[in-house]
Amino acid sequence: MSNRSSNSSSSNDTLGDGSALIIVDMQNDFMPGGSLPVPEADKIIPVVNKYIEIFMAKGLPIFASRDWHPPNHISFRQRGGIWPVHCVRNTFGAKFHPDLKLPRSATVVSKATDPNREAYSAFDRTELADMLRAKGIKRLFVAGVATDYCVKNTVLDALGHGFEVILLEDATKGLTNSTAAIEEMKSKGVKVIRLEQLITVRNR
């Protein structure tokens, strides 16, 4: 994929065949009250749900990634990592937030399942890229948390796999520095839009 300006007038922000929604790690442990809360992460849930409605109405695929850690994951502090225990598989913290209206047709992608390997990206040692290609997907619209960690790494890996990427800015929240992360993604050719822009291009 060639790098394009985030202000490009190309049609890579339009919905149609070849588009998919990727929702990154909207899990209880990343919400306020969780073990690794992303500030105000719960506030984007209604916006994410609106994007879900739009993609469902168009019959477009929806994918949802989740941290699915073993109890002794290398990212945890007791193993020398930088994070508190979070999103341990089959626990409440690892479940998607109950207000997230994820359809049954959505494909769930579990990541960071190897106890000895950190994995921020939804593409890291998963079958996501192959699943997307099997459906003829070329353009990804990405939402979720955290902007500066799993969202950013997912987006950059998607670019590396040759997908066009549109970041849904109003459906993401960062842990520490969203602005720098978004600028980095834009510098790589990612387009950044908000809900009203997507609705506008969808209705043209």
VEXFI-432629 format. One record per residue (C-alpha): x, y, z; residue in one letter. Coordinates in steps of 0.25 Angstrom, whole numbers, padded with zeros to 4 digits, always signed. Each point is the difference from the previous one (the first is absolute). Example, Ala and Ser with C-alpha at 12.3 -4.5 7.8 and 13.67 -1.06 7.14 Angstrom:
// VEXFI-432629
+0049-0018+0031A/+0006+0014-0002S/
***
This chain:
// VEXFI-432629
+0000+0000+0000M/+0005+0014-0004S/+0000+0010+0011N/-0011+0011-0002R/-0003+0013+0007S/-0011-0001+0010S/-0006+0011-0007N/-0001-0008-0013S/-0013+0001-0008S/+0001-0014-0004S/-0012-0009+0002S/+0007-0009+0010N/-0010+0005+0011D/-0012-0005-0007T/-0008-0012+0004L/-0002-0012-0009G/+0005-0013-0004D/+0014-0002+0005G/-0003+0008+0013S/+0001-0006+0014A/-0001+0005+0014L/+0010-0003+0010I/-0003+0002+0015I/+0012-0001+0009V/-0001-0005+0014D/-0013+0006+0005M/+0002-0009+0013Q/-0004+0002+0014N/+0014+0001+0006D/+0003+0012-0009F/-0013+0007+0004M/-0001+0009+0013P/+0000-0009+0012G/+0008-0011-0008G/+0014-0004+0004S/+0007+0008-0011L/-0010+0011-0003P/+0001+0009-0012V/-0006+0014+0004P/-0014+0002-0005E/+0000-0012-0008A/-0014-0003+0003D/-0004+0013-0006K/+0003-0005-0014I/-0009-0012+0001I/-0012+0007-0006P/+0008+0005-0012V/+0006-0014-0002V/-0014-0005+0000N/-0004+0010-0010K/+0011-0004-0010Y/-0005-0015+0003I/-0014+0004-0004E/+0006+0006-0013I/+0008-0012-0004F/-0011-0009+0003M/-0010+0007-0008A/+0010+0000-0012K/+0002-0015+0002G/+0015+0002+0003L/+0009-0009+0008P/+0003+0004+0015I/+0012-0005+0007F/+0003+0002+0015A/+0014-0003+0006S/+0002-0003+0015R/+0012-0002+0009D/-0002-0015+0004W/+0012-0002+0010H/+0004-0012+0008P/+0001+0003+0015P/+0016+0000-0001N/+0001+0010-0012H/+0013+0006-0002I/-0006+0014+0000S/-0004-0001+0014F/+0008+0007+0011R/+0003-0013+0008Q/+0007-0005-0013R/+0008+0013-0002G/-0010+0006-0009G/-0006+0014+0001I/-0015-0003+0002W/-0008-0004+0011P/-0007-0014-0002V/-0011+0003-0010H/-0009-0007-0010C/+0003-0014+0005V/-0008-0010-0009R/-0013-0005+0005N/-0001+0011+0010T/-0010+0012+0001F/+0011+0010-0003G/+0003-0007-0013A/-0015+0001-0004K/-0005+0010-0010F/-0007+0012+0007H/-0014-0004+0002P/-0005+0013-0007D/+0008-0003-0013L/-0011-0005-0010K/+0009-0010-0007L/-0008-0008-0009P/+0001-0015+0000R/+0005+0000-0014S/+0012+0008+0004A/+0014-0008+0000T/+0007+0000+0013V/+0015+0000-0001V/+0008-0004+0012S/+0014+0006+0002K/+0012-0001+0010A/-0003-0014+0003T/+0014-0005+0001D/+0005+0002+0015P/+0014+0003-0005N/-0003+0011-0011R/-0007+0014+0001E/-0009+0003-0011A/-0007+0013-0002Y/-0004-0001-0014S/-0013-0008-0004A/+0009-0006-0012F/+0011-0005+0009D/+0000-0015-0001R/-0015+0000-0003T/-0007-0004-0013E/-0006+0014-0002L/+0007+0003-0013A/-0004-0013-0006D/-0014+0001+0004M/-0001+0014-0006L/+0006-0004-0013R/-0009-0012-0001A/-0012+0010+0001K/+0006+0009-0011G/+0003+0011+0010I/+0009+0012-0004K/-0005+0011+0009R/+0000+0000+0015L/-0008+0010+0009F/+0007-0001+0014V/-0006+0003+0014A/+0003-0004+0014G/+0010+0001+0011V/+0011+0004+0003A/+0003+0010-0011T/+0015+0001+0004D/+0002-0015+0001Y/-0009-0011-0005C/-0007+0009-0010V/+0012+0006-0006K/+0008-0013-0001N/-0012-0007-0007T/-0001+0012-0009V/+0015+0000-0004L/+0000-0015-0002D/-0013+0001-0009A/+0008+0010-0008L/+0012-0010-0001G/-0010-0011-0005H/-0004+0010-0011G/-0014+0004+0005F/-0005+0014-0001E/-0003+0005+0014V/-0010+0011+0005I/+0001+0003+0015L/-0014+0003+0006L/+0005+0011+0009E/-0012+0002+0008D/-0001-0015+0003A/+0014-0001+0006T/+0006+0004+0014K/+0015+0000+0004G/+0007-0004+0013L/+0010+0011+0000T/+0003+0007-0013N/-0011-0001-0011S/+0005+0012-0007T/+0014-0005-0003A/-0006-0013-0004A/-0010+0006-0010I/+0011+0009-0006E/+0009-0013-0002E/-0011-0007-0007M/-0004+0012-0009K/+0015+0001-0004S/-0001-0014-0005K/-0012+0003-0009G/-0011-0003+0010V/-0013+0008-0002K/-0007+0005+0012V/-0015+0002+0000I/-0011+0002+0009R/-0015-0005+0000L/-0006+0012-0007E/+0010-0001-0011Q/-0002-0015-0002L/-0015+0002-0001I/+0002+0011-0010T/+0008-0008-0009V/-0009-0012+0002R/-0012+0009-0005N/+0006+0006-0012R/
***
